[in-house]
Amino acid sequence: MLVCCSLIILLLIFWIFTSINFPPNLPKFEGTNSDIEAQEKTFITNYYLGKVMSYISNSLVIIAFVIYLTLARHRVQVGYGFFISWIIVFTLLGFVCHVSPYSHHSNGLIAIGALTSILTTSVLIYLIYSAIKLHIERKVQYYEYYKIHKQKNKNGNT
């Protein structure tokens, strides 16, 4: 799990550097030359600002997840809320590389986005598996608790 999260952060770093090294394909703008230059400059500024902000937010989310996961292993109890919230977060994180249209991306950026989505999906599958495992363990624990107390009541012990 930690390796997968580390690889996601590494791919997000490559995602940023690939978008810087291979500039986006600019859409066709209409107007005078000065208008076209201003529109292109605005597009490029917004494009790179969006990439950097999404990298920062995604990395912070993954770091928070790893910290909470480490605490959950040693100190904090993990419940259904943990799994539901992180399943939602990783579902959104898996599609963040595909938010802008593909016509603006280079092939390398599309490949890195696909790899990020695959790794995020593997974390998502693990979270769903862990939530189901927790649910089964709680059902078994409830059944054992119920069986023990019902057995005591049958024998006349209260």
N, C-alpha and C positions, 0 to 999 in steps of 0.2 A: 504494500500500500504506500509506504513512504517512498519507495523507489519510483513508483508510478507518479506520485505527486511531484517528485524531483524532476522526472522526465517532462512532465507537463510544463513546469516552470522553465526548464531548459528550452523546450520547443517554443514557448511564448517569447523567450529572449530571441531565438532565431526568427520568429515571426516578425518581431520589431526590426531586427537588422536586415532581414530580407526586404521588408518594405522600404527601408532607407536605401539599400544598395540597388534595388530594382524599383525605380519610381513607378507610381501607378499609371495606368493608361488613362489619359485625360479624356473626358467626354467632349463632344463637339459643342463649342460655345458659339453663339451668334452675336453679332454686333460689330462695333468698330474695333480697331486694333487695341486701343487703350481699354475698352470694356472687356475684351477677350482676355487681355493680360491680367486685369484686375480679377476677373472671374476665375482664371486659372490659379492665380496666387491664393485666392480665398479657398478654392477647392483643395489645393495642396496643403495649405495650413490646417484646414479642418481635418483632412485625411490623416496627417501625421499626429495632430493633437489627439484625434480619436484613437489612434494606435497606441500612443504612449499612455493615455489615460486608461484604456482597457487593459494594457499590460500591468500597470500599477494596481488597479483594482483586482484583477484576476490573481496576481501574485499575493496580494494581501489576503484575499479569501482563502487561497490554498495554504498560506502560512498559518492563518487562524485555524483552519481545519486540522493541520498537523499538530499544532499546539494543543488543541482541544482533544484530539485523539490520544496524544501522549498523556495528558491529564486523566483522560477516561481510563487509560490502562492502569493507572496507579491510584488515583484519588477519587475522581468524580464518577458517579453512576450515569450510565447512558440509558436513555429511554426512547420511547417512540418519537418524541419531539425532535431529538437529535437526528435520527435517521430521516424523518420526513423533511426537516429543514435542509439538511445537506443533500438529500436526493434532489430537491428542487434546485438548490444552488448549482450542483454539478450538471443537472440537465441544462440549465441556462448557460453554464460555462462551456458545455460541449458545442453549443451553437454560436458562441460569440465570434468565432473566427469566420463565420459565414453570414454575418449581418449585412455587410456592404455587398453590392452586386459584384459578381465574378468578373464582369467586364473591366473592372478597375484593377484587378489583381493579376500578378504574374503567375506563371505556372508553379514556381517554387513556393510562392505564398499559399497557393491553393493546396499543394502537397503537405506543407507544414500544418495548415489548418485541418486537413484530413487526419493527419497523425495525432494532433492534439485532440480531435474529436474521438478518435479510437481509444486513446489513453483515458480520456474523461469517461467514456462509456464503460471501460473496464473498472474504474473506480465506482461508477454508478452501479454496475452489476454486483460488485462486492458489497456495497452499502445495502442494496436490496436483499442480497443473500443474508447479511448480518441481521437485518430487520426481521426477516422470516425466521432465522435461527433464534433470535430473542423472543419472538412470539411463541415459538414452539417450546422453548425452555420455560417460559412463564406459564403456559398451559400445563405442562408436565408438573411444574412446581405446585400449581393450584390443585391439580388432580391428586397429587400425593398429600397435600395438606388436607384436602377434603376427605380423602380415604382414611387418613390417620384419625381425624376428629370424628368422622362418622363411625369408625370402628370403636372408639372410646365410648361414644353414646350408646352403641348397641350393647356393650358389656356393662353398662350402668355406671361407668366412670364419667364424671363431669369435670 
